[in-house]
């Protein structure tokens, strides 16, 4: 299996679209320059992908946004809104794809039933159950290390949520759907032209893998995603094509954005240079709040 230059360029464009759309979504909820919103999003991707249950994502985004002068309650309301719209978009996407590609969805579900077979027991334990248990245990162990400000302002979230306009919620949901569509299209673009693979299988399979990557408690769904990929597409590839496709897909859907976010985290000065220029009154109010907390 070889990947052509047009395929790589198309996939890079899809990755850029996904990051841009999620930056626009975050900026619509927490006003700030688009460059910073994209940077905060990428930093959250990096921290979330490297921590169990993604517990590192929101504290990083919270700290970066709050240091820019954004109200803590507004940032937390943005997190709640993003989560809610993501759940709605995931359910809507699953319903749409199941209706359009019902045969492909049923075929993939049938193949995934092989994970319950005795011959797969050790592999499921090694790559699915054990990493999940460890990840949940680590997340519970470090849950008390959330930023104090994040915890203190949780009670203010409901008031910030009440101020959100319905039009803003609709915009957030639409942007989430565009982001999901861009990420779902990556695998079909990489696998275009492969014999024995239908568009429905690729689209539905890609969507299921993305859902697994998002909901599995292991960092970036490690273990479970790989098992699902190999089992779901079993018999569809020859030789090492499955492994190569899996590696390239993981690179574009995970490692590329995580690498960019890690670089931004390592160069905190980038975030400061692109920080929102908060009004002087807001800065002074922010300093007063900090001083009152210290006393």
Secondary structure, DSSP 4 states (H G I P E B T S, - for coil): ----HHHHHHHHHHHHHHHHHHHHHHHHHS---HHHHHHHHHHHHHHHHTSGGGHHHHHHHHHHHHHTT--HHHHHHHHHHHHHHHHHHHHHHHHHHHHHSHHHHHHHHHHHGGGGSGGGHHHHIIIIIHHHHHHHHHHHHTGGGS-HHHHHTGGGHHHHHHT--HHHHHHHHHHHHHHHHHHHHHHHHHTTT-TT--HHHHHHHHHHHHHHHHHSSSGGGTTHHHHHHHHHTTTTS-TTHHHHHHHHHHIIIIIHHHHHHHHHHH-HHHHHHT-----HHHHHHHHHHHHHHH-
